Amino acid sequence: MTIRDLEIFVAVAEKGKIGTAAKKLYISQPTVSHAISQIEEEYHVKLFERLSRKLYITEVGKEFLNYARHILANFHEMEHYLHHASKQICIHIGASLTVGSFFLGNIISKFEEKNPRIRIRVYVDNSKNIIQKIIDGTLDIAIIEGFVNSKDIIATEVYQDEMVLICGKNHPFASKKSIHLSDLKDKDCVLREEGSGTRDFLINLTEGRGIPIVKKWICHSSDSIINVVAAGQGISMLSKSLLIHQDNVVQIPIEDFSLYRSFKIIYHKDKYISSALKKLIAAVIKLFNSAYKTQI
């Protein structure tokens, strides 16, 4: 099996049609069909079901697709490195929204000052989407605050982030010195979208312990959450670091729970860790420890 065979298989899997894949790759339909048939015959597997002139990827095909994408990502990364070895190295790093909006900017700036030949490209999204891009091989490494359940990902804890409960100044909680977790029962809440580590933290803290909440607002940014909470539309939970310059919401301690979550560096278990990538990982860990006084 060749790299070209993998490219053909991925194109067919993504496009769903032999003809469309052939056009994308600028080759003939028989060439595409032959490559798929050869893989199936050589390994005695079925990659696609052919029903009513349509292709449906099999479970084996789906698993093979993950491998193929990862292998191609590494291959193209290797080619990119060789083409640009005498110039600059480029690393693609992902970050969940909390990490990307507050922590990562300073870390990358300091790293680039000391390593001018290494270019950094950053992609910020919710934890779920970042994890998927690590699995697909689109990103080299990432820093997220969400849970990682994939067996294909290596996760290293780098920081303990304090979370706080917030409410508007006219909310009943605003006059209290502290509350208990059970006081959140049936309260209107403002949450991030599904796939967010911040959302998962609040859901697991409450509903995971049998305390139902009302998901009144769903927002895609921390700034939106703060504004909605300040307007009196409910309570929420955010990283304390995002509230340093915010005075339009009230922070309420929860007596019976310590609200911390971990930030993690993640990368694919089969990822080739180049010297440049090792240097970046070490720098991220060092800067989190020194600049943000991690408690781990």
ZABASE-523517 format. One record per residue: residue in three letters; y, x, z of N, C-alpha, C, O in turn. Coordinates in steps of 0.001 Angstrom, whole numbers, padded with zeros to 6 digits, always signed. Each point is the difference from the previous one (the first is absolute). Layout:
BEGIN
ALAYXZYXZYXZYXZ
...
This chain:
BEGIN
MET-001181+000835+000000+001181-000835+000000+001252+000885+000000+000080+000977+000745
THR+000885-001328-001583+001204+000802-000135+001205-000716+000601-000059-001182+000341
ILE+001161+001936-000220+001255-000603+000454+000414-001116-000950+000514-001033+000430
ARG-000739+001248-001723+000348-001039-000981-000814-001264+000236+000525-001105-000135
ASP-001805+001252+000486-000830-001172+000304+000592-000780+001173+000051-001230-000021
LEU+000395+001959+001041+000608-000657+001168+001269-000737-000395+000239-001121+000450
GLU+000579+001756-001296+001238-000646-000458-000304-001280-000777+000701-001002+000142
ILE-001739+001042-000954-000394-001188-000775-000470-001108+000931+000403-001154-000143
PHE-001257+001509+001097-000504-001011+000942+001142-000641+000786+000040-001222+000138
VAL+000887+002027+000377+001122-000532+000779+000856-000917-000866+000447-001051+000458
ALA-000218+001446-001702+000809-000832-000906-000660-001356-000238+000672-001032+000015
VAL-001985+001032-000234-000726-001263-000216+000047-000864+001263+000224-001208-000074
ALA-000437+001837+001232+000010-000737+001259+001368-000624+000268+000082-001123+000496
GLU+000982+001840-000817+001350-000494+000275+000471-001017-001034+000712-000947+000334
LYS-001105+001141-001573+000446-000913-001056-000925-001197-000177+000434-001060-000449
GLY-001721+001227+000805-000939-001118-000082-000529-000285-001391-000796-000920-000186
LYS+001236+001709-000806-000454-000219-001377-000175+001348-000698+000795+000920+000189
ILE-001849-000821-000996-000275+001225-000740+001139+000307-000963+000471+001135-000080
GLY-000033-002159-000651+001048+000199-001000+001313+000461+000600+000653+000894-000536
THR-000266-001501+001644+001266+000375+000649-000063+001422+000539+000967+000756-000093
ALA-002129-000399+000664-000179+001365+000507+000058+001006-001144+000587+001073+000142
ALA-001194-001417-001276+000006+000892-001164+001425+000243-000492+000365+001130-000328
LYS+000442-002197+000277+001394+000143-000437+000786+000879+000960+000810+000825-000424
LYS-001049-001002+001715+000716+000805+000992-000301+001483-000166+000882+000845+000151
LEU-002156-000534-000467-000438+001394-000098+000086+000557-001427-000296+001173-000229
TYR+000703-002022-000730+000123+000406-001403-001330+000494-000566-000064+001014-000695
ILE-000995-001761+001012-001317+000306-000550-000613-001305-000507+000562-001076+000209
SER-001713+001171-000876-000627-001185-000580-000801-000778+001042-000422+000561+001012
GLN+000218-001838-001259-000808-000831+000897-001435+000511+000114-000538+000032+001107
PRO-000102+000368-002210-001373+000532+000133-000071+001224+000904-000980+000180+000723
THR+002008+000660-000757+000019+001182+000870+000029-000406+001464-000680+000598+000834
VAL+001477-001625-000527+000078-000500+001376-001336-000589+000421-000514+000319+001072
SER-000045-001170-001906-001293-000640+000310-001092+001035+000205-000823-000129+000906
HIS+000814+001163-001752-001028+001048+000101+000125+000757+001321-001009+000305+000636
ALA+002236+000000-000221+000208+000748+001251-000498-000799+001201-000645+000552+000890
ILE+000942-001849-000864-000456-000849+001117-001517-000104-000001-000641+000112+001045
SER+000069-000327-002233-001467-000120-000109-000700+001280+000431-001042-000045+000655
GLN+001618+001190-001025-000595+001282+000378-000053+000182+001515-001005+000459+000543
ILE+002089-000821+000130+000026+000115+001465-001059-000910+000608-000735+000409+000898
GLU+000659-001645-001390-000960-000967+000543-001438+000472-000226-000851-000131+000881
GLU+000591+000677-002062-001362+000451-000315-000371+001262+000785-001124+000131+000486
GLU+002080+000793-000370-000288+001278+000669-000312-000202+001477-000861+000680+000557
TYR+001572-001630+000087-000160-000182+001444-000753-001283+000364-000144-000338+001175
HIS-000329-000365-002200-000804-001214+000212+000746-001018+000878-000546-000533+000966
VAL+001800+000285-001331+000824-000966+000741+000646-000964-000987+000031+000244-001206
LYS+000479-001339+001746+000745-000973-000786+001437+000003+000515+000254-000380+001143
LEU+000683+000810-001989+001401+000080+000420+000765-001281-000278+000930-000353+000725
PHE-001337-000349-001796+000671-001249-000365-001037-001047-000395-001021+000309-000614
GLU+001309-001554+000982-000762-001132-000525+000752-000527-001209+001221-000156+000043
ARG-001936-000116-001113+000620-000482-001226-000368-001465-000181-001102-000323-000443
LEU+002035-000562+000791-000245-001445-000043+001068-000682-000851+001198+000161+000235
SER-001655-000927-001230+000914-000749-000885+001086+000912-000569+001179-000353-000009
ARG-001588+001515-000459+000885+000971-000641+001069+000558+000943+001017+000539-000437
LYS-001273-000681+001733+000908+000554+000996-000740+001006+000876-001217-000081+000165
LEU+001964+001029+000394-000582+001008+000875+000341-000303+001456+001146-000308+000329
TYR-002149+000399+000533+000187-000184+001439-000599+001209+000702-001197+000263-000110
ILE+002031+000466+000828-000471+001208+000655-000976-000335+001118+000226-000944+000757
THR-001302+001706-000647-001018-000229+001029+000410+000685+001304+000990+000729+000040
GLU-001758-000968+001026+000284+000659+001274-000153+001516-000129+000782+000762+000568
VAL-001805-000334-001325-000168+001429-000256+001209+000536-000765+000499+001090+000278
GLY-000045-001881-001246+001166+000397-000775+001245+000142+000856+000784+000928-000199
LYS-000590-001837+001153+001173+000055+000888-000018+001264+000850+001029+000651+000186
GLU-002215-000309+000330-000118+001212+000819+000224+001247-000859+000673+000943+000415
PHE-001245-000958-001609+000181+001118-000934+001465+000151-000386+000482+001115-000197
LEU+000226-002239+000090+001420+000021-000355+000817+000765+001042+000911+000749-000351
ASN-001236-000936+001629+000706+000732+001056-000206+001509-000151+000943+000784+000104
TYR-002212-000393-000355-000293+001422-000200+000732+000532-001236+000618+001064+000041
ALA-000698-001816-001130+000589+000458-001264+001506+000192+000134+000545+000999-000469
ARG+000124-001950+001105+001456+000120+000182+000343+001232+000827+000950+000724-000298
HIS-001740-000503+001342+000271+001140+000871-000238+001318-000722+000795+000931+000129
ILE-001880-000845-000885-000308+001219-000747+001085+000273-001045+000436+001139-000169
LEU-000007-002187-000524+001042+000179-001014+001327+000414+000626+000729+000822-000555
ALA-000422-001396+001714+001248+000370+000685-000020+001483+000360+000997+000699-000177
ASN-002138-000222+000683-000126+001425+000338+000068+000887-001243+000595+001078+000018
PHE-001222-001559-001100+000006+000771-001248+001410+000126-000551+000425+001083-000403
HIS+000298-002202+000387+001364+000031-000532+000923+000816+000910+000928+000659-000467
GLU-001201-000715+001775+000774+000816+000937-000235+001481-000274+000931+000805+000022
MET-002195-000457-000282-000338+001392-000313+000709+000448-001282+000572+001088-000058
GLU-000620-001943-000964+000675+000331-001258+001502+000171+000208+000614+000930-000521
HIS-000032-001859+001302+001441+000070+000282+000335+001311+000704+000994+000656-000313
TYR-001836-000292+001263+000230+001259+000720-000037+001191-000946+000871+000867+000055
LEU-001887-000821-000931-000133+001131-000910+001165+000074-000984+000480+001085-000326
HIS-000031-002252-000143+001120-000034-000942+001309+000452+000656+000887+000543-000658
HIS-000788-000784+001982+001260+000280+000689-000137+001084+001079+000868+000153+000859
ALA-001971+000587-000925-000266+000995+001052+001105+001030+000103+000286+000505+001086
SER+000329-000195-002202+001053+001022+000021+001366-000595+000338+000986+000725+000132
LYS-000937-002036+000006+001279-000653+000278-000006-000553+001423+000165+000747+000964
GLN-000355-002066-000840+000037-000622+001311-001243-000855+000228-000602-000513-000944
ILE+000233+000372+002209-001124-000842+000396+000560-001350+000452+001030-000058+000672
CYS-001705-001009-001039+000467-001347+000370-001055-000690+000862-001176-000034-000360
ILE+001597-000509+001488-000885-000733+000898+000492-001443+000114+001187-000251+000209
HIS-002112-000680-000350+000331-001427+000123-000435-000483+001392-001182+000014+000343
ILE+002162-000432+000431-000267-000422+001373+000390-001468+000175+001045-000437-000483
GLY-001890-000313+001175+000289-001401+000272+000399-000201+001453-000321+000815+000865
ALA+001021-001904-000612+000402-000311+001372+000107-001501+000157+000470-000698-000899
SER-000912+000202+002050+000226-001400+000311+001488-000188+000262+000722+000979+000189
LEU-000253-002223-000175+001431-000260+000023+000709+000555+001231+001091+000558-000114
THR-001701-000706+001292+000633+000522+001215+000131+001513-000069+001059+000553+000296
VAL-002132+000109-000685+000012+001463-000094+001003+000451-001059+000793+000914+000227
GLY-000841-001570-001387+000863+000406-001099+001473-000258+000244+000848+000769-000453
SER-000532-001843+001165+001404-000364+000183+000680+000759+001117+001229+000078+000014
PHE-001977+000490+000929+000642+000677+001127-000430+001452+000169+000843+000872+000209
PHE-002124-000604-000296-000523+001317+000376-000065+001004-001149+000338+001170+000179
LEU-000767-001619-001347-000441+000947-001024+001135+000775-000670-000192+001146-000405
GLY+001356-001751+000286+001104+000664-000697+000330+001369+000572+000102+000976-000744
ASN+000066-000897+002051+000326+001280+000643-001129+001011-000137+000233+001191-000205
ILE-001471-001692+000324-001157+000894-000102-000071+000636-001389-000202+001208-000125
ILE+000367-002024-000915-000071+000519-001371+001157+000944-000288-000189+001026-000654
SER+001383-001358+001134+001159+000865-000238-000217+001386+000599+000280+001009-000647
LYS-000775-000958+001871-000243+001293+000651-001098+000781-000717+000080+001221-000133
PHE-001104-001935-000325-001090+000673-000709+000496+000587-001319-000339+001132-000343
GLU+001138-001898-000396+000484+000471-001294+000956+001195+000148+000054+000868-000871
GLU+000688-000834+001966+000892+001136+000245-000793+001300+000091+000428+001037-000507
LYS-001589-001104+001159-000823+001193+000197-000955+000260-001173-000526+001104-000144
ASN+000307-002127-000693-000954+000133-001108+000622-000517-001296-000417-001043-000503
PRO+001394+001742-000040+000735-000494-001172-000845-000141-001263+000382-000732-000913
ARG-001525+001418+000843-000856-000105-001195-000916-001220+000043-000652-000320-000994
ILE+000600-000354+002123-000858-001185+000113+000874-001251-000082+000851-000234+000859
ARG-001074-000565-001904+000743-001248-000161-000777-001130+000657-001228-000047-000071
ILE+001939-000846+000698-000620-001143+000668+000420-001287-000699+001172-000189-000324
ARG-002135-000688+000097+000276-001337-000518-000542-000993+001021-001170+000068+000375
VAL+002019-000989+000073-000370-000908+001098-000094-001433-000495+000853-000475-000750
TYR-001912-000204+001187-000189-001419-000311-000133-000752+001315-000863+000324+000817
VAL+001722-001337-000602+000012-000760+001252-000449-001435-000268+000509-000663-000904
ASP-001462+000198+001696-000520-001366-000143-000673-000365+001319-000003+000801+000934
ASN-000570-002008-000850-000703-000333+001244-001317+000772+000082-000491+000524-001000
SER-000067-000465+002199-001163+000856+000259-001181-000320-000909-000674+000907-000488
LYS+000422-002193+000261-001144-000405-000824+000103+000580-001406-000979+000529-000527
ASN+002156-000628-000081+000180+000498-001362-000038+001525-000053-000499+000578-000966
ILE+001023+000068+001995-000049+001463+000055-001445+000479+000086-000386+000942-000693
ILE-000410-001586+001539-001417+000368+000135-000718-000131-001336-000799+000864-000359
GLN+001073-001934-000381-000646-000203-001292+000375+001106-000981-000840+000434-000789
LYS+002084+000023+000827+000425+001060-000912-000636+001342+000373-000225+000844-000867
ILE-000060-000652+002146-000747+001196+000408-001425-000073-000544-000526+000990-000510
ILE-000094-002160+000620-001362-000198-000514-000049+000195-001509-000939+000600-000524
ASP+001961-001113-000179+000048+000115-001462+000333+001407-000473-000209+000331-001167
GLY+000728+000502+002071+000387+001351-000390+001419+000104-000528+000397+001050-000505
THR+000382-002140+000617+001386+000021-000477+000884+000863+000889+000934+000646-000477
LEU-001239-000640+001786+000758+000792+000961-000862+001132+000547-001213-000147+000143
ASP+001850+001279+000164-000728+001141+000566-000282-000216+001484-001141+000120+000445
ILE+002179-000438+000311-000140-000308+001418+000968-001113+000339+000849-000362-000814
ALA-000975-000183+002020+000935-001033+000437+000103+000016+001521-000869+000526+000696
ILE+001946-001111-000204+000183-000192+001438+000226-001481+000222+000944-000579-000538
ILE-001811-000034+001332+000085-001446+000219-000158-000316+001485-000408+000841+000802
GLU+000748-002094-000467-000195-000430+001382-001084-001060+000117-000266-000495+001095
GLY-000363+000142-002212-001001-001060+000025-001390+000490+000364-000212+001185+000257
PHE-000740-002129-000241-001392+000328+000272-000670+000478-001293+000301-000500-001083
VAL-001200+001459+001207-000712+000531-001161-001486-000263+000186-000634+000554+000898
ASN+000087-001405-001759-001417-000365+000137-000875+000581-001100-001219-000167+000034
SER+001816+000846-001006-000772+000506-001131-000794+001245+000381+000521+000909+000646
LYS-001777-000881-001052-000866+001161+000254+000380+001187-000883-000464+001118+000221
ASP+001314-001367-001226+000389+001051-000932+001260+000741+000427+000442+000923-000684
ILE+000135-001323+001808+001283+000584+000410-000124+000771+001306-000617-000465+000958
ILE+001215+001651-000938+000115+000787+001226+001370-000271+000606+001018+000105-000684
ALA-000992-000455+001968+001253-000321+000681+000176+000900+001223-000913+000141+000814
THR+002088+000461-000697+000319+000861+001133+001239-000523+000698+001052-000146-000622
GLU-001169-000141+001921+001123-000541+000754+001056+001081+000222-000319+001127+000379
VAL+001586-001488-000621+001071+000995+000132+001120-000431+000942+000816+000829+000403
TYR-000763-002112-000045+001141-000456+000790-000318-001333+000673-000690-000849-000564
GLN+001207+000682+001782-000105-001273+000714+001362-000692-000065+000981+000480+000567
ASP-000940-001598-001256+001248-000734-000241+000117-001164+000983-000909-000823+000113
GLU+002025+000763+000589+000205-001092+000963+000504-001250-000715+000926+000060-000809
MET-001546-001181+001119+000401-001302-000547+000730-000800+001076-000265+000155+001192
VAL+001187-001013-001628+000723-000841+000957+000092-001424-000517+000066-000246-001204
LEU-000062-000685+002150+000196-001412-000315+001493-000269-000061+000745+000453+000869
ILE-000298-001182-001880+001424-000300-000134+000226-001503-000146-000859-000729-000496
CYS+002037+000281+000939+000400-001398-000164+001515-000051-000193+000693+000995+000212
GLY-000188-002152-000611+001435-000187-000136+000658-000135+001365-000677-000233+001001
LYS+002007+000379-000963+000718-000021+001278-000002-001366+000672+000261-000099+001198
ASN-000550-000951-001950-000049-001351+000574-001421-000505+000219-000199-001152+000385
HIS-000777+002000-000626-001400-000383+000197-000292-000063+001504+000580+000770+000765
PRO-001476-001680-000323-000353-000084+001431-000477+001314+000601+000193+000232+001193
PHE-000817+000639-001996-000464+001287+000513+001151+000970+000299-000158+000930+000792
ALA+001311-001150-001427+001092+000963+000078+000506+000222+001429+000502+001077+000320
SER-000631-002078+000525+000496+000104+001378-001038+000574+000965+000300+000212+001175
LYS-001512+000039-001659-001082+000488+000861-000038+001527+000016+000275+000648-001010
LYS-000618-000082+002166-000150+001454+000094-001267+000464-000687-000062+001107-000535
SER-000961-001972+000555-001259+000302-000668-000797-001289-000125+000321-001006+000631
ILE-001375+001049-001461-000884-001152-000156-001440+000492+000024-000257+001204-000012
HIS-000673-002143+000047-001418+000313-000141-000428-000315-001433+000626-000821-000672
LEU-001675+001462+000216-000476-000229-001366-000321-001472-000237+000244-000522-001088
SER-000793-000152+002105-000362-001410-000141+001208-000895-000256-000151-001122-000484
ASP+001358+001615+000807+001220-000787-000236+000290-000168-001488+000836-000820-000379
LEU-001514+001582-000458+000219-000107-001443-000765-001167-000621+000156-000283-001188
LYS-000972-000387+001976-000815-001104-000513+000867-001065-000661+000946-000515+000597
ASP-001290+000197-001842+000645-001066-000791+001480+000247-000269+000737-000933-000319
LYS-000300+002175+000445+001410+000304-000278+000194+000267-001501-000875+000551-000667
ASP+002046-000957+000158+000355+000295-001388+000151+001513-000171+000695+000657+000775
CYS-001351-000121-001796+000041+001445-000222+000455+000327-001421-000228-000764-000937
VAL+000864+001899+000809+000436+000525-001291-000853+001221-000295+000039+000983+000739
LEU-000811-001042-001819-000973+001052-000288+000243+000636-001347+000669-000568-000864
ARG-001226+001764+000695-000043+000642-001308-001087-000655-000835-000774-000821+000493
GLU+000728+001200-001781-000977-000573-000922-001410+000511+000308-000167+000998+000701
GLU-000846-001691-001232-001391+000429+000178-000182+001384-000614+000542+000305-001062
GLY-001309+000515+001752-000203+001375-000440+000869+000985+000752-000175+001212-000126
SER+001128-001735+000922+000886+000859+000770-000642+000397+001322-000603-000834+000675
GLY+000729+002107-000302-000513+000461+001286+000763-000618+001162-000580-000259+001054
THR+001882+000018-001238+000813-000631+001044-000470-001426+000261-000087-000433+001148
ARG-000211-000286-002213-000528-001359+000138-001349+000028+000711-000235-000779+000923
ASP-000654+001680-001357-001335+000078+000602+000080+000288+001489-000794-000520+000784
PHE+001759+001355-000391+000140+000343+001419+000294-001239+000830-000625-000212+001039
LEU+001570-000609-001486+000362-001207+000749-001128-001017-000003-000294-000607+001030
ILE-000340+000417-002180-001102-000970-000107-001158+000411+000906-000542-000834+000724
ASN+000159+002103-000757-001112+000471+000836+000331-000077+001478-000869-000291+000822
LEU+002127+000551-000484+000422-000042+001391-000065-001410+000567-000361-000189+001162
THR+000707-000794-001972+000069-001390+000473-001263-000783-000364-000824-000291+000867
GLU+000678-000037-002103-001133-000837-000418-001333+000689+000247-001017-000658+000216
GLY+001027+001994-000251-001216+000741+000306-000435-000161+001442-001148+000280+000346
ARG+002074-000736+000501-000304-000248+001420+000065-001490+000338+000135-000380+001163
GLY-000233-000455-002196-000043-001447+000221+001348-000618+000319+000065-001064+000616
ILE+001018+001724-001033+001344-000531+000230+000579-000404-001352+000480+000862-000736
PRO-000513-002153+000389+000495-000427-001311+001520+000098-000092+000705-000271+000971
ILE-000210+000656-002134+001442+000034-000248+000308-000809-001258-000893-000290-000796
VAL+002159-000069+000625+000427-000753-001183+000627+000976-000994+001022+000620+000295
LYS-001631-000484-001464+000515+000917-001028+001102-000718-000778-000239-000533-001084
LYS+001438+000525+001642+001087-000793-000580+000649+000677-001202+000288-000654-001002
TRP-000059+001961+001099+000649+000737-001088-000880+001173-000413-000605+000664+000842
ILE+000539-000414-002158-000670+001183-000535+001044+000805-000777+000610-000513-000938
CYS-000408+001767+001327+001015+000857-000621-000630+001290-000527-001051+000435+000470
HIS+001715+000160-001449-000516+001229-000605+000754+001250+000431-000211+001073-000566
SER+001087-001195+001558+000701+001192+000483+000376-000178+001458+000135-001124+000484
SER+000034+002240+000212+000383-000039+001410+001417-000525+000163+000291-000719+000957
ASP+000590+001070-001879+001384-000491+000078+000041-001524-000068+000770-000641+000716
SER-001604+000068-001583-000055-001469-000113-000482-000617+001305+000539-001009+000456
ILE-001557+001621+000141-000530-000504+001268+001085+000008+001075+000172-000981+000725
ILE+000555+002088-000627+001052+000108+001011+001066-001079-000200+000447-000619+000966
ASN-000047+000399-002196+001028-001005-000288-000470-001411+000329+000755-000801+000550
VAL-002016+000500-000892-000539-001335+000256-000165-000241+001500+000310-001080+000502
VAL-000803+002099+000207-000150-000107+001454+001377-000166+000661+000159-000814+000909
ALA+000824+001581-001365+001351-000102+000560+000590-001384-000199+000816-000454+000804
ALA-001229-000226-001883+000494-001344-000289-000683-001068+000850+000339-001180-000086
GLY-001307+001602+000910-000647-000944+000908-001218-000691-000556-000400-001054+000495
GLN-000208+001647-001539-001121-000663-000658-001363+000363+000580-001021-000465-000506
GLY+000983+001268+001536-001278+000327+000611+000013+001400+000585+001036+000664+000035
ILE-002190-000230+000418-000157+001338+000560-000786+000868-000971-000624-000503-000934
SER+000658+001795+001160-000777+000899-000847-000289+001281+000761+000395+000162+001155
MET-001092+000746-001826-000335+001283+000599+000189+001083-001049-000547-000086-001099
LEU+001325+001107+001446+000300+001081-000934-000087+001342+000710-000058+000073+001227
SER+000050+000986-002028+000070+001342+000554+001347+000181+000696+001044-000356-000546
LYS-001077+000910+001748+001236+000217+000756+000963+000903-000754+001216-000121+000145
SER-001753+001013-000941+000842+000927-000758+000910-000724-000986+001069+000510-000336
LEU-001473-001688-000134+000801-000752-000961+001134-000766+000656+000825-000599-000690
LEU-000775+000612+002018+000978-000824+000727+001068+000841+000705+000775-000520+000803
ILE-000737+001812-001106+000907+000910+000701+001453-000441-000122+000744+000048+000980
HIS-000334-000475-002161+001398-000376-000219+000178-001516-000132+000988-000470-000564
GLN-001949-000283+001088+000062-001462-000101+000426-000592+001347-000638+000246+001024
ASP+001711-001020-001036+000443-000650+001241+000062-001513-000128+000516-000682+000886
ASN-001047+000150-001997+000037-001455-000192-001305-000679+000387-000139-001212-000164
VAL-000833+001992+000684-001236-000577+000532-000243+000584+001392+000541+001046+000359
VAL-001367-001749+000409-000323+000422+001363-001433+000511+000040-000905-000619-000559
GLN+000706+001754+001225-001346+000554+000162-000564-000438+001346+000637+000194+001036
ILE-001836-000787-001047-000603-000531+001223-001292+000743+000313-000915-000006-000825
PRO+000807+000639+001978-001255+000660+000393-001117-001012+000244+000254-001111+000466
ILE-001476+001491-000779-001175-000802+000332-000709+000699+001150-000450+001137-000142
GLU+000352-001812+001277-000475+000627+001244-001425+000508-000078-000303+001098+000466
ASP-000577-001907-001059-001427+000287+000120-000591+000776-001178-001219+000143-000089
PHE+002074+000366-000827-000529+000760-001121+000927+001148-000368+001222-000148-000003
SER-001814+001286-000307+000740+001136-000522-000045-000088-001516-001081+000008-000588
LEU+002216-000091-000037+000054-000286-001431+000170+001281-000818+001117+000403-000323
TYR-002229+000218+000001+000015+001202-000830-001021-000141-001122-001048-000625+000165
ARG+001371+001206-001284-000941+000075-001122+000072+001407-000568+000959+000727+000258
SER-001952-000344-001019-000033+001369-000510+000378+000066-001474-000391-000853-000797
PHE+001162+001885+000450+000211+000355-001396-001110+000961-000392-000427+000828+000805
LYS-000036-000940-002038-001109+000839-000466+000319+000614-001351+000587-000649-000866
ILE-000976+001894+000693-000053+000596-001336-001350-000365-000591-001033+000180+000646
ILE+001035-000693-001870-001268-000377-000635-000112+000644-001380+000999+000222-000685
TYR-002242+000072+000297-000280+000457-001358-001464-000296-000306-000801-000217+000909
HIS+000462+000211-002181-001370-000311-000421-000943+001116+000453+000353+001178-000056
LYS-001534-001549+000497-000959+000980+000526-000419+001020-001055-000413+001106+000347
ASP+000512-001457-001622-000367+000922-001075+001217+000693-000614-000124+000705-001002
LYS+001278-000903+001594+001222+000593-000529-000036+001514+000137-000337+000528+001059
TYR+000687+000166-002138+000124+001455+000095+001318+000311+000702+001073-000366-000479
ILE-001168+001041+001610+001191+000327+000778+000493+001381-000434-000503+001026+000458
SER+001485-001019-001341+000563+001253-000506+000789+000702+001101+000253-000579+001057
SER+000128+001815-001307+000778+000746+000998+001344-000682+000248+000489-000023+001129
ALA+000104-000530-002184+001278-000700+000158-000168-001248+000855+000844-000306+000843
LEU-001948-000416-001068-000255-001221+000767-000291+000332+001463+000442-000712+000902
LYS-001188+001801-000670-000256+000437+001379+001311+000327+000712+000188-000328+001172
LYS+000703+000975-001898+001293+000377+000566+000811-001248+000366+000653-000033+001043
LEU-000696-001000-001909+000739-001231+000279-000583-000734+001199+000742-000475+000861
ILE-002073+000380-000800-000648-000685+001119+000351+000681+001318+000328-000662+000985
ALA-000400+001998-000979+000328+000746+001213+001457-000215+000403+000314-000125+001184
ALA+000573+000081-002182+001426-000195+000280+000266-001388+000561+000799-000155+000924
VAL-001467-000863-001479+000181-001373+000496-000434-000098+001460+000705-000578+000827
ILE-001865+001144-000520-000500-000043+001381+000961+000737+000939+000313-000492+001084
LYS+000144+001655-001499+000903+000797+000841+001320-000729+000226+000501-000045+001124
LEU+000061-000524-002181+001295-000664+000119-000080-001285+000803+000936-000334+000726
PHE-002041-000392-000846-000174-001194+000834-000067+000408+001471+000591-000650+000863
ASN-001309+001722-000592-000135+000460+001391+001318+000468+000581+000316-000294+001153
SER+000459+001029-001955+001233+000574+000543+001184-000953-000085+000743-000164+000967
ALA-000572-000461-002120+001188-000827-000198-000079-001340+000705+001018-000530+000446
TYR-002223-000025-000339-000129-001347+000556-000764-000038+001316-000322-001070+000516
LYS+000031+002284+000033-000593+000090+001338-001217-000910+000154-000045-000844+000895
THR-000936+001023-001773-001195-000807+000051-000709+000101+001355+000061+001029+000674
GLN-000718-002094-000300-000671-000055+001291-001503+000106-000116-000706-000207+000987
ILE+000193+000523-002167-001456+000101-000137-000467+001365+000457-001197+000286-000036
